Amino acid sequence: MAMTPLIDVIFLLLLFFMLTSTFSKYGEIELSNATTGGASTDAPQDRAFVQLGEDRLVLNGAPVTLDELTAQVMTGQVLVALDPDTTAQRLVDLLVLQRGREGLSVLVLE
């Protein structure tokens, strides 16, 4: 009785899992940084200032939730200041809700 070497079995299993697995493509979010320079003539007049932390979200000085922020800010420019404890996932959650909305631009301040 012939025995199959263990390395052959491992390669067959590796090949099987590579061919049967699905690869997901991660969505991309475009970030724009604040730059120095003069005032733009086509800048939006409505500006909202958002402070984002791990446990807090403040819109123009008033605490809000992500859903309330989406409902209150429809157009204009959103300036986002990050607290030192803000995680990347928390920022991505905010940006995903705000992206692709007509007439709204989001600027993340460093």
C-alpha positions in Angstrom: 0.0 0.0 0.0 1.5 3.3 -1.1 1.2 6.3 1.2 0.9 9.9 -0.1 3.6 12.2 1.3 2.3 14.8 3.7 3.7 17.7 1.6 1.5 16.6 -1.4 -1.6 16.7 0.8 -0.7 20.1 2.1 -0.2 21.5 -1.5 -3.5 19.9 -2.6 -5.4 21.5 0.3 -3.7 24.8 -0.3 -4.6 24.7 -4.0 -8.2 23.7 -3.1 -8.7 26.7 -0.7 -7.1 29.1 -3.1 -9.4 28.2 -5.9 -12.6 28.0 -3.9 -12.1 31.2 -1.9 -13.7 34.5 -2.9 -11.7 37.7 -2.9 -13.4 40.8 -1.8 -12.4 44.2 -3.1 -12.3 46.9 -0.5 -14.0 50.2 -1.3 -11.9 53.3 -1.6 -12.6 56.6 0.0 -11.0 59.7 -1.5 -9.5 61.9 1.2 -8.5 65.5 0.7 -6.1 67.3 3.0 -6.3 70.9 4.1 -3.9 73.1 2.1 -2.6 76.6 2.7 -3.5 79.3 0.3 -5.9 82.1 -0.4 -9.7 81.9 -0.3 -11.4 80.2 -3.2 -14.1 82.1 -5.0 -16.2 79.0 -5.5 -16.0 77.9 -1.9 -19.4 76.9 -0.4 -21.0 79.3 2.1 -22.4 76.7 4.5 -19.7 75.3 6.7 -20.1 72.7 9.4 -17.4 72.0 12.0 -17.3 68.4 13.2 -15.1 67.2 16.1 -14.7 63.4 15.9 -13.5 61.3 18.8 -13.6 57.7 19.8 -16.7 58.2 22.0 -18.0 61.6 20.8 -19.2 63.4 17.7 -19.8 67.1 18.0 -21.4 69.3 15.2 -20.9 73.0 15.7 -20.6 72.6 19.4 -23.6 70.3 19.9 -23.2 66.5 20.4 -24.9 64.4 17.7 -24.9 60.9 16.4 -23.7 59.8 12.9 -27.3 59.6 11.6 -28.2 63.0 13.0 -25.1 64.5 11.4 -26.1 63.0 8.0 -29.7 64.4 8.4 -28.5 67.9 9.5 -25.7 68.5 7.0 -27.0 68.3 3.5 -24.8 70.7 1.5 -21.8 72.9 2.0 -18.4 72.0 3.4 -17.8 69.8 6.4 -14.5 70.4 8.3 -13.6 67.4 10.4 -11.1 67.8 13.3 -9.9 64.5 14.9 -9.3 63.9 18.5 -6.1 62.0 19.4 -8.1 58.9 20.4 -10.0 58.7 17.1 -9.6 55.3 15.3 -9.4 55.0 11.6 -12.6 52.9 11.6 -14.5 55.7 13.3 -13.3 58.2 10.6 -14.2 55.7 7.8 -17.7 55.3 9.2 -18.2 59.1 9.1 -16.8 59.4 5.6 -18.8 56.5 4.2 -22.1 58.2 5.3 -21.0 61.6 3.7 -19.5 60.4 0.4 -21.2 60.8 -2.9 -23.7 63.5 -1.8 -24.3 66.2 -4.3 -23.1 69.7 -3.1 -21.2 68.4 0.0 -17.5 68.3 0.4 -15.7 66.8 3.4 -12.3 68.1 4.5 -10.3 66.2 7.2 -8.0 68.5 9.2 -4.7 67.2 10.5 
